[in-house]
Every structure is written in structure tokens, then in C-alpha cells.
Amino acid sequence: MSLKLQLLQSFSARGSDGATYKVRAYERLVPDPSLNDGQEHWQSTGVLEYRLEDGALVDARADGSMQVVRSGVQLTGP
């Protein structure tokens, strides 16, 4: 399945390691098969994805907490 990310916003967050991180929020898009005019059309999946500026995945939880997946660093947002 094809997938495209659309940047929605970016913000700074403080890590539990004392560093400042730039977090980017993306909306996942998939091709829209209902439009067949020879051009690419995309539709939202309704799923948001958070990543650091370097592409590292950020786990954003329902309670508002965030954690960098690969390092375990906890982030506090804007």
C-alpha cells in the first residue's frame, strides 16, 4: 500500500535527557481510488504520526505524553 505523509505542524519539546527536540506531526495519506483522472489524489487515513526532525518515530499517547521510540527519552511538549 502506498503511503504519503503530510506535515501538519512542528513544535519544540524538552527531553528527559535535558535536550530540546523538534517534533513534527504528520497526517498519513493513502491514494484515493475513487478519482481516476490520470493524476494522483490522496485522502486522509485519520491517523497522525509524530517524528523527530531526524525521522525518529515518537510514540504520542492518549494522555498527552510522548516518548522517542528508539531511545526511550520522554518528551514534554509545547
C-alpha positions in Angstrom: 0.0 0.0 0.0 1.3 3.5 -0.9 1.5 5.9 2.0 2.3 9.6 2.0 2.9 11.9 5.0 1.6 15.5 5.0 3.3 17.8 7.5 0.7 19.4 9.8 2.8 21.2 12.4 6.1 21.2 14.2 7.0 22.2 17.7 9.8 22.0 20.2 9.8 19.6 23.1 12.1 19.1 26.1 13.5 15.6 26.6 14.1 13.9 29.8 17.8 14.0 28.9 17.7 17.8 29.0 18.0 18.3 25.2 15.5 20.2 23.1 13.9 18.3 20.2 11.9 19.4 17.2 8.8 17.2 16.8 6.8 17.1 13.6 3.2 16.0 13.4 2.2 14.3 10.1 -1.1 13.1 8.7 -1.0 9.7 6.9 -2.5 9.8 3.4 -3.3 7.0 1.0 -4.2 7.1 -2.7 -7.9 7.9 -3.4 -9.1 5.2 -5.8 -12.4 7.0 -6.4 -10.8 9.6 -8.7 -9.4 8.3 -11.9 -8.3 11.3 -14.0 -4.7 10.3 -14.6 -3.4 12.3 -11.6 -2.5 11.3 -8.1 -5.1 12.1 -5.5 -4.7 11.4 -1.8 -7.1 11.0 1.1 -6.6 11.1 4.8 -6.5 7.9 6.9 -7.3 9.9 10.0 -4.0 8.7 11.6 -1.4 11.1 12.9 2.3 10.2 13.1 4.9 12.0 15.2 8.6 12.1 14.3 11.7 14.0 15.3 13.4 16.2 12.8 15.8 13.3 12.0 12.9 10.9 11.3 12.9 9.0 14.5 9.5 7.8 15.5 7.8 9.4 18.5 5.1 7.5 20.4 2.4 10.0 21.3 0.0 8.6 23.8 -3.7 9.4 24.5 -2.7 11.0 27.9 -0.5 13.6 26.0 2.8 12.0 26.9 5.4 11.4 24.2 8.4 9.1 24.0 11.1 8.7 21.4 10.8 5.1 20.4 14.5 4.2 19.7 16.0 5.9 22.8 13.2 5.9 25.4 13.6 9.6 26.0 10.4 11.1 27.4 9.3 14.4 25.8 7.3 17.2 27.2 5.6 19.3 24.6 4.8 22.9 23.8 
